[in-house]
């Protein structure tokens, strides 16, 4: 291990939640066969209808827990919902 990466640094990173970029978040939500497009993710953000997201400088990131919550909220038992 280098001086910059210590055991404690690794432990600190492991304590943080996994975050995804736009493309990976779309794959997580729609699956590899039918991912949600980047453009749809962008539109959802602008309309406030998609999953919660983090804006870190110019980067948009999605926490795993927020993606799971959004996906869970999309579950329906009827087409009338």
Secondary structure, DSSP 8 states (H G I E B T S, - for coil): --SSS-HHHHHHHHHS--EE-HHHHHHHHH-SSS---HHHHHHHHHHT-S---EEETTEEEEEHHHHHHHHHHT--SSTT-
